[in-house]
């Protein structure tokens, strides 16, 4: 768990993980990667969880770097990368583990993510293209945004595992040998899209990625990143530009750049100076990613 300034949520997350380990009788090591928070309650909170240990980083280098630090300081056959604003529901850990064991070519298994009210939040996705960027700026209809048209996968009968391209990075059970072969999370992303890039490399090396819909988690969502909304808006789109530059075909990159160009200029009409400056940097990043001068 990579933590930054949400000690109360981390406490609930740790409790759910400890309960799941006890319920499943799996052997597990719980590691909290403290990403240079300014929250004194953290050390007191960890005192309530004697089975957990902490790795204190000297500076906040982003989510990907925090995950990689955790991977390097653990040695299990599989690693559950988990946001601190999540809570495992009964049976989730055992289901994720059993799904990973179905075949040696499975490199990643993700759970179904639920909102705090129990409604469906996130499941699995297809690798993004220009259409995803277009719908982010011009959401024609909510049903389209949350549909297979926008890269969402059908989650089947809610019980049997299904193949996906990538999950939301809030919770991923990763086979260590798959991570070692494909490379850890790319720390140049810092925040956002690192799980998509990671899944692309897993796919390139022949590792299957699955959604286990019977494994369910509550995800409060955005509790760390929501503390810096303007910075996170820019970080999201700069990471997307990096992803498209690395993985998308040229015509997809050009279409994505055009959608960003039109969409951000439309936003600028009602934005403050800081948002306009961020949008200018985003446009430049996508222009560069598309190969335009």
HUURDA-V450386 format. One record per helix or strand. SS is the DSSP state (alpha for helix, beta for strand). FROM is the first residue (numbers start at 1). TO is the last residue. Records with the same first field share a line. If there is no record, write none. Layout:
BEGIN
SS=FROM-TO, FROM-TO
END
This chain:
BEGIN
beta=2-3, 30-34, 52-56, 78-83, 86-88, 106-114, 120-122, 124-125, 152-152, 162-163, 166-167, 171-175, 208-219
alpha=7-24, 41-46, 63-72, 92-100, 130-137, 142-145, 148-150, 176-182, 194-204, 225-247, 250-268, 273-290
END
